[in-house]
Amino acid sequence: MSQTHFGFETVDEQDKARRVRGVFDSVAQKYDLMNDLLSGGLHRAWKAYTVAVANVQPGDKVLDIAGGTGDLARAFARKAGERGEVVLTDINESMLRVGRDRLLDDGLALPTVACDAERLPWADGRFDLVSVAFGLRNMTHKDKALAEMCRVLRPGGRLLVLEFSKVAPPLAPVYDFYSFKLMPAVGKWVAGDADSYRYLAESIRMHPDAPTLKGMMQSAGFGHVDVHSLAAGIVALHVGIKC
């Protein structure tokens, strides 16, 4: 049986999705609060930058993968307008329910679909833009997921991947202390779950660095990929254009 990583732990591939689902089932209700606490609110700036780079136009069709609580989907929907379409997806139904409810509270009734990014249930060339924010690193077969994202984009369509990356070396000791000591402690205090936030810190370290991810996107069918490094390399936005 093939194996993969769950944080620093080696697990059977078929077990990873179940365990990732357990992490997000546990943190769904406190997810946005924890993001604000752990990033000092910076995650909102990173997402706002992503929305600006996306430059969604009225009438665009947008797929937000692993969209969780709906931050990007909400912003994209306002740009796409009534003529457009924004679909919110997540493999985790707990996260998707939170996102759907918050969108409804804002007066937005968007299509929400529980699905696996490695097997997207849409036809080829269906969307103008696909986004995935802080979700790619949790996927078992990132190459398959990227290929699926490319498949459902029209030629010339764009994929935006906002994800944690590799921090600049001078900051590494401080970042390690923050990740492996502070994050689990805050997770236990606020969300009652240190283990999930320990996994999230480990998953960041196991995620490919920016040049490696760029190469993976090119292999998946994106002819041009730009990399925007943010916050001293803590986060990177990859923008790929489908051939």
Residue pairs with C-beta under 8 A, 6 or more apart in sequence:
1 12
1 13
1 14
2 12
2 13
3 10
3 11
3 12
3 13
4 10
4 11
4 12
4 13
4 16
4 140
5 11
5 16
5 206
6 15
6 16
6 19
6 20
6 199
6 203
7 198
7 199
7 201
7 202
7 203
7 206
8 202
8 205
8 206
9 202
11 19
13 140
16 140
17 91
17 116
17 140
20 91
20 92
20 138
21 91
21 92
23 196
23 199
23 200
24 31
24 68
24 92
24 94
24 95
25 92
25 94
26 191
26 193
26 196
27 34
27 187
27 191
27 193
27 196
27 197
28 69
28 92
28 94
28 95
28 97
28 98
29 98
30 190
30 191
31 68
31 69
31 95
31 98
32 69
32 71
33 190
34 186
34 187
34 190
34 191
34 197
35 43
36 43
36 44
37 186
37 190
38 183
38 186
38 197
39 46
42 231
43 134
44 71
46 162
46 230
46 231
46 235
46 237
47 71
47 72
47 75
47 133
47 162
48 75
49 228
49 230
49 237
50 72
50 131
50 133
50 160
50 162
50 237
51 72
51 75
51 76
51 79
53 160
53 228
53 237
53 239
54 62
54 76
54 79
54 129
54 131
54 158
54 160
56 62
56 76
56 79
56 80
56 84
56 129
57 79
57 80
57 84
58 79
58 80
58 81
58 83
58 84
59 80
59 81
59 83
59 84
60 76
60 79
60 80
60 84
60 85
60 128
60 129
61 80
61 84
61 85
61 86
61 126
61 127
61 128
61 129
62 73
62 76
62 80
62 84
62 85
62 86
62 87
62 127
62 128
62 129
62 130
62 131
63 86
63 87
63 89
63 120
63 122
63 126
63 127
63 129
63 130
63 131
63 149
63 152
64 70
64 72
64 73
64 76
64 86
64 87
64 88
64 89
64 130
64 131
64 132
64 133
65 89
65 90
65 117
65 120
65 130
65 131
65 132
65 135
65 145
65 149
66 89
66 90
66 91
66 117
66 132
66 133
66 134
66 135
66 136
66 138
66 139
67 73
67 88
67 89
67 90
67 96
67 99
67 131
67 133
67 135
68 90
68 92
68 95
68 96
68 98
68 99
68 133
68 134
68 135
69 95
69 98
69 99
69 102
70 88
70 98
70 99
70 100
70 102
70 103
70 110
71 133
72 131
72 133
73 86
73 87
73 88
73 99
73 103
73 110
74 102
74 103
74 106
74 108
76 86
76 129
76 131
77 84
77 86
77 103
77 108
77 110
80 86
85 111
86 110
86 111
87 110
87 111
87 112
87 113
88 96
88 99
88 100
88 103
88 110
88 111
88 112
88 113
89 96
89 112
89 113
89 114
89 115
89 117
89 120
90 96
90 99
90 114
90 135
91 114
91 115
91 116
91 117
92 114
93 114
96 112
96 114
99 112
100 110
100 112
103 109
103 110
103 112
113 121
115 121
117 132
117 135
117 139
117 145
117 148
117 149
118 139
118 140
118 141
118 144
118 145
118 148
119 148
120 148
120 149
120 151
120 152
122 152
123 152
124 151
124 152
125 152
125 153
125 154
125 155
125 157
126 152
126 153
126 154
127 152
127 153
127 154
127 157
128 153
128 154
128 157
128 158
129 153
129 157
129 158
129 159
129 160
130 149
130 152
130 153
130 157
130 158
130 159
130 160
131 159
131 160
131 161
131 162
132 145
132 149
132 159
132 160
132 161
132 162
132 163
133 160
133 161
133 162
133 163
134 162
134 163
134 164
135 163
136 142
136 145
136 146
136 161
136 163
136 207
136 213
137 163
137 164
137 203
137 204
137 206
137 207
138 203
139 145
142 208
142 216
143 216
143 219
143 220
146 159
146 216
146 217
146 219
146 220
147 220
147 221
149 159
149 220
150 159
150 220
150 221
150 222
150 240
150 242
151 221
153 159
153 242
154 242
155 242
155 243
156 241
156 242
157 241
157 242
158 239
158 240
158 241
158 242
159 217
159 222
159 238
159 239
159 240
159 242
160 237
160 238
160 239
161 213
161 217
161 237
161 238
161 239
161 240
162 235
162 236
162 237
163 207
163 213
163 235
163 236
163 238
164 204
164 207
164 234
164 235
164 236
165 207
165 209
165 210
165 213
165 229
165 233
165 234
165 235
165 236
166 209
166 210
166 233
167 175
167 232
167 233
167 234
168 232
168 233
171 232
175 234
179 201
179 204
179 205
180 198
180 201
183 197
183 198
183 200
183 201
184 194
184 195
184 197
184 198
184 201
185 194
186 197
187 193
187 194
187 196
187 197
187 198
188 194
188 197
191 197
207 213
208 216
210 227
210 229
210 233
210 236
210 238
211 227
213 236
213 238
214 225
214 227
214 238
217 225
217 238
217 240
218 225
218 240
220 240
221 242
221 243
222 240
222 241
222 242
222 243
223 241
223 242
223 243
224 240
224 241
225 238
225 239
225 240
225 241
226 238
226 239
227 236
227 237
227 238
227 239
228 236
228 237
228 238
228 239
229 235
229 236
230 236
230 237
